[in-house]
């Protein structure tokens, strides 16, 4: 009877821990006076209690995870994708805590004592839950998990779930083997190493996915801004025209007073209006509204602020082709093009000839975007570009091209290539019509 009571207490610890962890990674506050929270604790505790055994049973453990997902989905009512992610993350943290505690308890407890004696059942499970709760409340860990789950969307969900399922199955079977060899033996150490390896794989995967999502979010926001920007093109052009007329009137008054210095100054302003904004808008006239036009305008202004000149060469026959692109295609192209232009500007800033050339033309049922720039580094290795971690910019860089390369591979209508010709780095992106 006392062992059953100990298992009930331990299952309740587990129910509280999993509920708290799951709601935390979902970005929800856990209030233990809330009816849904209490209901979730009760159900998870019941599932844990009825699947509890002295030996690890892989089938019952997998079934327990499935039941956790169903219960969490029904009670919290988050999307099924986020429910699966949050449950898997909760289980990984719990399993990692279990593994850490077992490395401590193996020195003075047998498995039968740890999972069969009521005092140790309560104590060991309490320790596992405490390690779990401490871990999830470490700010960097908590924030990373919250950001990962909250930014999860349908893109890449199959690969994400597959990685989690594979890893959780491997870790469960590893823990099962650990329970069969619960002593300081070679088999025990091999299984511990396997479990730790998979934990590292998941951490690397999560880090990579978070960086990827952040990059996509950045360019999603910019794309919306570019589209709004395009809507104001005509209005801005009209304002500039009126402003120029006003300056011309002022110029006439100044001429009457023969103030040559003022006249020269005003002429300079008028010429700037003619050559700068009007020139940019004129060069972009062959690109219809849709996001790409706004992107290019924005990047030209950004480059100018960094003393980098962008030269545009846009085919006259391009308008009809780009006009036929869908909203999603425009969005994808803008993301990739934005990163390529950013990299070109960054490289050009470090050279004496601060120049970036962007050529857009249609050929053989394809639209080609070619960005070229001079680069400073003599150690640039073309074969290593777009590989994870490779950069000439120093620590903290080397991820943008790697992530965007992964992004491009998802679309069969888009491809990219790069080459170096006469100290110019050339990045080409091709769109199938």
Beta strands, then each sheet from edge to edge (+ up, - down):
strand 1: 309-314
strand 2: 355-363
strand 3: 366-374
strand 4: 414-421
strand 5: 424-432
sheet 1: 1+ 2+ 3- 5+ 4-
end
